[in-house]
Amino acid sequence: MGRMGKQTFVLDSPPAIVSSAAVAGKKEGDGPLGPSFDIVCEDSFFGEETWEKAESSMLSRTLSLAVGKAGLDFSDLGCVFSGDLLNQCVGSSFGLRGTDVPVFGLYGACSTMAEGLALAAMTVSAGYAETAAAVTSSHFCSAERQYRTPLEYGGQRTPTAQWTVTGAGCAVLAASGAGPLITHVTPGRIVDLGVKDANNMGAAMAPAAYDTLRAHFADTGRAPDFYDLILTGDLGFIGSEILRGFFERDGVSLENHNDCGMMIFDRVGQDVHGGGSGCGCSASVLCGEILGALRAGRWKNVLFAATGALLSPTTSMQGESIPGICCAVALTSGETR
Amino acid sequence: MGRMGKQTFVLDSPPAIVSSAAVAGKKEGDGPLGPSFDIVCEDSFFGEETWEKAESSMLSRTLSLAVGKAGLDFSDLGCVFSGDLLNQCVGSSFGLRGTDVPVFGLYGACSTMAEGLALAAMTVSAGYAETAAAVTSSHFCSAERQYRTPLEYGGQRTPTAQWTVTGAGCAVLAASGAGPLITHVTPGRIVDLGVKDANNMGAAMAPAAYDTLRAHFADTGRAPDFYDLILTGDLGFIGSEILRGFFERDGVSLENHNDCGMMIFDRVGQDVHGGGSGCGCSASVLCGEILGALRAGRWKNVLFAATGALLSPTTSMQGESIPGICCAVALTSGETR
């Protein structure tokens, strides 16, 4: 346990991700990663009366599924780290209401999956709990009406706009077990280069991704090519290009980079403009496709760096720019000793 | 390091709160705890153009003040745990934007100060960072217009309504040093007994306080009278009476209980109905009056149990009840070995 370099925490006893679950909506299920989701729900209401309740239901089902896959009950979980995009994080609070598990509520915008994984890993590695879970969600319909306009309004989307993913992901961590291990955590600083266009989140978040990734490489002494995959959260097509540009300026080529927002939809066929976004984007991609590939041995080392745009509609209306944040978590295949 | 009982984490190397700062607005400065605040700002805008920016400025100043008192710079801080009540926690995000410190964003509603202290203590005690800070804020004017009605509307407040405190508190923790120590953390479960009145937060949160306190006593084997003070966050007058009633039913008298929401205003003279509330209520009371009393040796053992109501205006409009949460942190005077 300890500090490495300026900003990175090393987990001397790397906890194992013993199970994970990913749940998604119909549009996400129709995309290239469709087969990797545990459940694809055709009904955008998930059987509930409102989209907010639908999001809570989706988050709750994802947690149940992951806990069940690990062969655990809720009463076995030491604690849960959870957050989402809805005002006052009600997706999480109402989704976790029936579980009786101690909760640490988070707000990291779309970086929440990495933040939750980081804190869950730190908690388990230090021995505070034998097991802990990280879970998060987003829902296109609840996000649109909260951040932008009522869906019925049918507003035109700009070419840089990203599509909020309807999806949730959950990872259950334990002190010992088979499964990908979490070895390092690099929490992010808030970075704001002055981007004010709330329809171009990728551009607003790319500087934060660059800042955290650079810190991670400097702290650990690892070059980018140490990783089979450097996976950002939801920079989308535009933000990813900006990120690779920053590194090219340093003479570094991020060839092994991909982005959850680019992976989850078919750019040509699904009309999503800038790509996918939302807490549920990186959560469902990580907890389905990526952890699956690590378990199967297709990848050995993955750096998961989820990004968040820390704005609100109020700050944008008050003329503010958009601060970004990025939290990075280093994953390796294998099991605990 | 480890687990004690079902829900409590023990910090074998208890970190020290090496400094703290509390900043408040004019009404809070006029109350019984006025002398305990580092700064009382007469201007509700804190020199800014909007109340949201005022809240960020207040939070930022409080962090600077606490870090300075510890003889540190921002670059010495391992990380900051921060959150607030504003949509998307923009009080924190914009307040921390200029600091260059790694951030873990939280949402625990009015329990945020205890949640932040808990995670900062866990982080420092485990050796991930030498120092960490917990900071939070609330502002009467930004909260009223977000959760209730525009201030200009002049709505009548019900007798059970609480008054959101304009205030912020910050504690800086270090692995060694003089100052009160954090010895135990009991994170809370989400408890919802069906209260639907958004103007009676005390009643909604009291069951969560009871649940966490009972778990803490059971896990640690400590009786309530082990503590010189059991300090709940912002149950106010009504919620505190309900909490004491729950314990009386168990044959336990909580004689050493007080509540930040009852302490911060003069019930008779300041027309606050149910008492104070908001993240800044428990944060400014703890970081001013209470930590001062621990440092001065007036108290030896204090259990700080901040409470949060996990609702949003949307959930209330959709007919939902109000889930509550309570996180408890055990403090003792003295210094690290």
HADDOCK unambig.tbl for C-alpha pairs under 7 A between the chains (distance, minus, plus):
assign (segid A and resid 1 and name CA) (segid B and resid 126 and name CA) 6.92 0.50 0.50
assign (segid A and resid 1 and name CA) (segid B and resid 127 and name CA) 6.10 0.50 0.50
assign (segid A and resid 1 and name CA) (segid B and resid 128 and name CA) 6.18 0.50 0.50
assign (segid A and resid 2 and name CA) (segid B and resid 127 and name CA) 5.04 0.50 0.50
assign (segid A and resid 2 and name CA) (segid B and resid 128 and name CA) 4.31 0.50 0.50
assign (segid A and resid 2 and name CA) (segid B and resid 129 and name CA) 6.82 0.50 0.50
assign (segid A and resid 3 and name CA) (segid B and resid 128 and name CA) 5.26 0.50 0.50
assign (segid A and resid 3 and name CA) (segid B and resid 129 and name CA) 6.08 0.50 0.50
assign (segid A and resid 9 and name CA) (segid B and resid 128 and name CA) 5.56 0.50 0.50
assign (segid A and resid 87 and name CA) (segid B and resid 87 and name CA) 5.16 0.50 0.50
assign (segid A and resid 87 and name CA) (segid B and resid 88 and name CA) 6.30 0.50 0.50
assign (segid A and resid 87 and name CA) (segid B and resid 312 and name CA) 6.50 0.50 0.50
assign (segid A and resid 88 and name CA) (segid B and resid 87 and name CA) 6.29 0.50 0.50
assign (segid A and resid 88 and name CA) (segid B and resid 310 and name CA) 6.90 0.50 0.50
assign (segid A and resid 88 and name CA) (segid B and resid 311 and name CA) 6.77 0.50 0.50
assign (segid A and resid 88 and name CA) (segid B and resid 312 and name CA) 5.76 0.50 0.50
assign (segid A and resid 90 and name CA) (segid B and resid 310 and name CA) 6.91 0.50 0.50
assign (segid A and resid 90 and name CA) (segid B and resid 311 and name CA) 6.62 0.50 0.50
assign (segid A and resid 90 and name CA) (segid B and resid 312 and name CA) 6.84 0.50 0.50
assign (segid A and resid 93 and name CA) (segid B and resid 310 and name CA) 6.33 0.50 0.50
assign (segid A and resid 97 and name CA) (segid B and resid 190 and name CA) 5.35 0.50 0.50
assign (segid A and resid 97 and name CA) (segid B and resid 191 and name CA) 6.75 0.50 0.50
assign (segid A and resid 100 and name CA) (segid B and resid 189 and name CA) 5.57 0.50 0.50
assign (segid A and resid 100 and name CA) (segid B and resid 190 and name CA) 6.68 0.50 0.50
assign (segid A and resid 101 and name CA) (segid B and resid 189 and name CA) 5.49 0.50 0.50
assign (segid A and resid 102 and name CA) (segid B and resid 187 and name CA) 5.58 0.50 0.50
assign (segid A and resid 102 and name CA) (segid B and resid 188 and name CA) 4.83 0.50 0.50
assign (segid A and resid 102 and name CA) (segid B and resid 189 and name CA) 4.18 0.50 0.50
assign (segid A and resid 103 and name CA) (segid B and resid 187 and name CA) 6.63 0.50 0.50
assign (segid A and resid 103 and name CA) (segid B and resid 188 and name CA) 6.06 0.50 0.50
assign (segid A and resid 103 and name CA) (segid B and resid 189 and name CA) 5.78 0.50 0.50
assign (segid A and resid 105 and name CA) (segid B and resid 106 and name CA) 5.84 0.50 0.50
assign (segid A and resid 105 and name CA) (segid B and resid 107 and name CA) 4.85 0.50 0.50
assign (segid A and resid 105 and name CA) (segid B and resid 108 and name CA) 5.39 0.50 0.50
assign (segid A and resid 106 and name CA) (segid B and resid 105 and name CA) 5.84 0.50 0.50
assign (segid A and resid 106 and name CA) (segid B and resid 106 and name CA) 4.06 0.50 0.50
assign (segid A and resid 106 and name CA) (segid B and resid 107 and name CA) 4.83 0.50 0.50
assign (segid A and resid 107 and name CA) (segid B and resid 105 and name CA) 4.86 0.50 0.50
assign (segid A and resid 107 and name CA) (segid B and resid 106 and name CA) 4.84 0.50 0.50
assign (segid A and resid 107 and name CA) (segid B and resid 107 and name CA) 5.44 0.50 0.50
assign (segid A and resid 108 and name CA) (segid B and resid 105 and name CA) 5.38 0.50 0.50
assign (segid A and resid 126 and name CA) (segid B and resid 1 and name CA) 6.92 0.50 0.50
assign (segid A and resid 126 and name CA) (segid B and resid 126 and name CA) 5.80 0.50 0.50
assign (segid A and resid 127 and name CA) (segid B and resid 1 and name CA) 6.08 0.50 0.50
assign (segid A and resid 127 and name CA) (segid B and resid 2 and name CA) 5.06 0.50 0.50
assign (segid A and resid 128 and name CA) (segid B and resid 1 and name CA) 6.18 0.50 0.50
assign (segid A and resid 128 and name CA) (segid B and resid 2 and name CA) 4.35 0.50 0.50
assign (segid A and resid 128 and name CA) (segid B and resid 3 and name CA) 5.26 0.50 0.50
assign (segid A and resid 128 and name CA) (segid B and resid 9 and name CA) 5.56 0.50 0.50
assign (segid A and resid 129 and name CA) (segid B and resid 2 and name CA) 6.83 0.50 0.50
assign (segid A and resid 129 and name CA) (segid B and resid 3 and name CA) 6.09 0.50 0.50
assign (segid A and resid 187 and name CA) (segid B and resid 102 and name CA) 5.60 0.50 0.50
assign (segid A and resid 187 and name CA) (segid B and resid 103 and name CA) 6.64 0.50 0.50
assign (segid A and resid 188 and name CA) (segid B and resid 102 and name CA) 4.82 0.50 0.50
assign (segid A and resid 188 and name CA) (segid B and resid 103 and name CA) 6.06 0.50 0.50
assign (segid A and resid 189 and name CA) (segid B and resid 100 and name CA) 5.58 0.50 0.50
assign (segid A and resid 189 and name CA) (segid B and resid 101 and name CA) 5.49 0.50 0.50
assign (segid A and resid 189 and name CA) (segid B and resid 102 and name CA) 4.18 0.50 0.50
assign (segid A and resid 189 and name CA) (segid B and resid 103 and name CA) 5.78 0.50 0.50
assign (segid A and resid 190 and name CA) (segid B and resid 97 and name CA) 5.35 0.50 0.50
assign (segid A and resid 190 and name CA) (segid B and resid 100 and name CA) 6.67 0.50 0.50
assign (segid A and resid 191 and name CA) (segid B and resid 97 and name CA) 6.76 0.50 0.50
assign (segid A and resid 310 and name CA) (segid B and resid 88 and name CA) 6.89 0.50 0.50
assign (segid A and resid 310 and name CA) (segid B and resid 90 and name CA) 6.89 0.50 0.50
assign (segid A and resid 310 and name CA) (segid B and resid 93 and name CA) 6.31 0.50 0.50
assign (segid A and resid 311 and name CA) (segid B and resid 88 and name CA) 6.76 0.50 0.50
assign (segid A and resid 311 and name CA) (segid B and resid 90 and name CA) 6.61 0.50 0.50
assign (segid A and resid 312 and name CA) (segid B and resid 87 and name CA) 6.49 0.50 0.50
assign (segid A and resid 312 and name CA) (segid B and resid 88 and name CA) 5.74 0.50 0.50
assign (segid A and resid 312 and name CA) (segid B and resid 90 and name CA) 6.81 0.50 0.50
